[in-house]
């Protein structure tokens, strides 16, 4: 009898154990749905996508440093109304495209041309004598597009990185206004352009809004989404908004979607965005960065006397604008983690006029540790120019802790690679220590905080180490969390990868 009771209890215990194991397996499987696979991608702290918890750490926006005038718009074929600039890094050459216009006129008027400049370093720029077009008797100039109104109003080129793209279409561009729709152009060398076809690839009737296209309308090949992506300006309820459309061939585009804005788990304020300048970040192309022009209509700063003193065109000092920073990981949402200005207007009345401080399209690397963003400034003034601003690589924003210290814990993630590297900077008294945890938040033996070596210094790429070394390959492909303990330091980015040669 006692034996029968014992056997019954053992059976019940076995059933309970099986039930618990099954529940645990189901929980693990459910948890896997929330694990983010980052592979060997570089990840920047520009949003909350990977962040589970912040304690004594905050995400901060890092404002670019003013490096002075990059290019003056002082040639006869340029002028005070130059704008809609695009910077393209093409191998060892930097290319700059922009509208040339010396007189006030309607959008797309015949006097608008497309100008070109180039640089070996992104810092010193020259205007080559192309001798392609004769404009007002001037054959020596740097004009690449003329006599194709309204395309020069907002001509916006891209270097097409789609695999297998024909050599004669290595460069593509979009240009046009509401009257023409967006017309596509192609070029083999970035200098000589022709229409891809006569009719618009994104016609006006395709867009369900009253006004559209009267701004810089851009496109790029997204390796992450495996398609072309185009962002263009519309008006929605009287507000300047951004639409997105996609294409497999640059000829046929999807129905446009209005971009929405997210901030701290909710919606961000709807503000006038004159240009959006969305593009894949060159070191992490799965992440789109947008250095956009925020326009404040009717927000007049200058008096009439101040406007006369800087000789600004009379209609161009009734508003003001600055540059903001947004990100997107595809789809119809921008993440506006930071609502503050990214590049504030500078000292002096010339910086507080209408349609100035407009960013050029594309952030580019200009030194081993630096990247640059360019702004169109002194608009509608004799001193109109393009200005360069610099940031450390990956340094749009950072996870920052004070001297008191704090920590950042990521969501569960999987990775590929043998080492973990960070882009960071500390004070002499500060440091960053990294613990690798299991998904439940338990330190993994050998990778705990007690095993970790504190990282002190200021480097674009520092390999993180523990007592046993830097090899994390035993954890590759397995769900883990990262715990960054930060003291008086900034953490800009991290990446799992194979060891550098």
Secondary structure in CASP SS format (residue, H / E / C, confidence):
PFRMAT SS
TARGET T0000
AUTHOR 0000-0000-0000
METHOD secondary structure of the structure
MODEL  1
X C 1.00
X H 1.00
X H 1.00
X H 1.00
X H 1.00
X H 1.00
X H 1.00
X H 1.00
X H 1.00
X H 1.00
X H 1.00
X H 1.00
X H 1.00
X H 1.00
X H 1.00
X H 1.00
X H 1.00
X H 1.00
X H 1.00
X H 1.00
X H 1.00
X H 1.00
X H 1.00
X H 1.00
X H 1.00
X H 1.00
X H 1.00
X H 1.00
X H 1.00
X H 1.00
X H 1.00
X H 1.00
X C 1.00
X C 1.00
X C 1.00
X E 1.00
X E 1.00
X E 1.00
X E 1.00
X C 1.00
X C 1.00
X E 1.00
X E 1.00
X E 1.00
X C 1.00
X C 1.00
X C 1.00
X C 1.00
X C 1.00
X C 1.00
X E 1.00
X E 1.00
X E 1.00
X E 1.00
X E 1.00
X C 1.00
X E 1.00
X E 1.00
X E 1.00
X E 1.00
X E 1.00
X C 1.00
X C 1.00
X C 1.00
X E 1.00
X E 1.00
X E 1.00
X E 1.00
X E 1.00
X E 1.00
X E 1.00
X E 1.00
X C 1.00
X C 1.00
X C 1.00
X C 1.00
X C 1.00
X C 1.00
X C 1.00
X C 1.00
X C 1.00
X C 1.00
X E 1.00
X E 1.00
X E 1.00
X E 1.00
X E 1.00
X E 1.00
X E 1.00
X E 1.00
X C 1.00
X C 1.00
X E 1.00
X E 1.00
X E 1.00
X E 1.00
X E 1.00
X E 1.00
X E 1.00
X E 1.00
X C 1.00
X C 1.00
X C 1.00
X C 1.00
X C 1.00
X C 1.00
X C 1.00
X C 1.00
X C 1.00
X C 1.00
X C 1.00
X C 1.00
X E 1.00
X E 1.00
X E 1.00
X E 1.00
X E 1.00
X E 1.00
X E 1.00
X C 1.00
X C 1.00
X C 1.00
X C 1.00
X C 1.00
X E 1.00
X E 1.00
X C 1.00
X C 1.00
X C 1.00
X C 1.00
X C 1.00
X C 1.00
X C 1.00
X C 1.00
X E 1.00
X C 1.00
X C 1.00
X E 1.00
X C 1.00
X C 1.00
X C 1.00
X C 1.00
X E 1.00
X E 1.00
X E 1.00
X C 1.00
X C 1.00
X C 1.00
X C 1.00
X C 1.00
X H 1.00
X H 1.00
X H 1.00
X C 1.00
X C 1.00
X E 1.00
X E 1.00
X E 1.00
X E 1.00
X C 1.00
X C 1.00
X C 1.00
X C 1.00
X C 1.00
X C 1.00
X C 1.00
X H 1.00
X H 1.00
X H 1.00
X C 1.00
X E 1.00
X E 1.00
X E 1.00
X E 1.00
X E 1.00
X C 1.00
X C 1.00
X C 1.00
X C 1.00
X C 1.00
X C 1.00
X E 1.00
X E 1.00
X E 1.00
X E 1.00
X E 1.00
X E 1.00
X C 1.00
X C 1.00
X C 1.00
X C 1.00
X C 1.00
X C 1.00
X E 1.00
X E 1.00
X C 1.00
X C 1.00
X C 1.00
X C 1.00
X C 1.00
X C 1.00
X E 1.00
X C 1.00
X H 1.00
X H 1.00
X H 1.00
X C 1.00
X C 1.00
X C 1.00
X C 1.00
X C 1.00
X E 1.00
X C 1.00
X C 1.00
X C 1.00
X C 1.00
X C 1.00
X E 1.00
X E 1.00
X E 1.00
X E 1.00
X E 1.00
X C 1.00
X C 1.00
X C 1.00
X C 1.00
X E 1.00
X E 1.00
X E 1.00
X E 1.00
X E 1.00
X E 1.00
X E 1.00
X E 1.00
X E 1.00
X E 1.00
X C 1.00
X C 1.00
X E 1.00
X E 1.00
X E 1.00
X E 1.00
X E 1.00
X E 1.00
X E 1.00
X E 1.00
X E 1.00
X C 1.00
X C 1.00
X C 1.00
X C 1.00
X C 1.00
X E 1.00
X C 1.00
X C 1.00
X C 1.00
X E 1.00
X E 1.00
X C 1.00
X E 1.00
X E 1.00
X E 1.00
X E 1.00
X C 1.00
X C 1.00
X E 1.00
X E 1.00
X C 1.00
X C 1.00
X C 1.00
X C 1.00
X C 1.00
X E 1.00
X E 1.00
X E 1.00
X C 1.00
X C 1.00
X E 1.00
X E 1.00
X E 1.00
X E 1.00
X C 1.00
X C 1.00
X E 1.00
X E 1.00
X E 1.00
X E 1.00
X E 1.00
X E 1.00
X E 1.00
X E 1.00
X E 1.00
X E 1.00
X E 1.00
X E 1.00
X E 1.00
X C 1.00
X C 1.00
X C 1.00
X C 1.00
X C 1.00
X C 1.00
X C 1.00
X H 1.00
X H 1.00
X H 1.00
X H 1.00
X H 1.00
X H 1.00
X H 1.00
X C 1.00
X C 1.00
X C 1.00
X C 1.00
X C 1.00
X C 1.00
X C 1.00
X C 1.00
X C 1.00
X E 1.00
X E 1.00
X E 1.00
X E 1.00
X E 1.00
X E 1.00
X E 1.00
X E 1.00
X E 1.00
X C 1.00
X C 1.00
X C 1.00
X C 1.00
X E 1.00
X E 1.00
X E 1.00
X C 1.00
X C 1.00
X C 1.00
X C 1.00
X C 1.00
X C 1.00
X C 1.00
X E 1.00
X C 1.00
X C 1.00
X C 1.00
X C 1.00
X C 1.00
X H 1.00
X H 1.00
X H 1.00
X C 1.00
X C 1.00
X C 1.00
X C 1.00
X C 1.00
X C 1.00
X E 1.00
X E 1.00
X C 1.00
X E 1.00
X C 1.00
X C 1.00
X E 1.00
X E 1.00
X E 1.00
X E 1.00
X C 1.00
X C 1.00
X E 1.00
X E 1.00
X E 1.00
X E 1.00
X E 1.00
X E 1.00
X E 1.00
X E 1.00
X C 1.00
X C 1.00
X C 1.00
X C 1.00
X C 1.00
X C 1.00
X C 1.00
X E 1.00
X E 1.00
X E 1.00
X E 1.00
X E 1.00
X E 1.00
X E 1.00
X E 1.00
X C 1.00
X C 1.00
X C 1.00
X C 1.00
X E 1.00
X E 1.00
X E 1.00
X E 1.00
X E 1.00
X C 1.00
X C 1.00
X C 1.00
X C 1.00
X E 1.00
X E 1.00
X E 1.00
X E 1.00
X E 1.00
X C 1.00
X C 1.00
X E 1.00
X E 1.00
X E 1.00
X C 1.00
X C 1.00
X C 1.00
X E 1.00
X E 1.00
X E 1.00
X E 1.00
X E 1.00
X E 1.00
X E 1.00
X E 1.00
X E 1.00
X E 1.00
X E 1.00
X E 1.00
X E 1.00
X E 1.00
X E 1.00
X E 1.00
X E 1.00
X E 1.00
X E 1.00
X C 1.00
X C 1.00
X C 1.00
X C 1.00
X C 1.00
X E 1.00
X C 1.00
X C 1.00
X C 1.00
X C 1.00
X C 1.00
X C 1.00
X C 1.00
X C 1.00
X E 1.00
X C 1.00
X C 1.00
X E 1.00
X C 1.00
X C 1.00
X E 1.00
X E 1.00
X E 1.00
X E 1.00
X E 1.00
X E 1.00
X C 1.00
X C 1.00
X E 1.00
X C 1.00
X C 1.00
X E 1.00
X C 1.00
X C 1.00
X C 1.00
X H 1.00
X H 1.00
X H 1.00
X C 1.00
X C 1.00
X C 1.00
X C 1.00
X E 1.00
X E 1.00
X E 1.00
X E 1.00
X E 1.00
X E 1.00
X E 1.00
X E 1.00
X E 1.00
X E 1.00
X E 1.00
X E 1.00
X E 1.00
X E 1.00
X E 1.00
X E 1.00
X E 1.00
X E 1.00
X C 1.00
X C 1.00
X C 1.00
X C 1.00
END
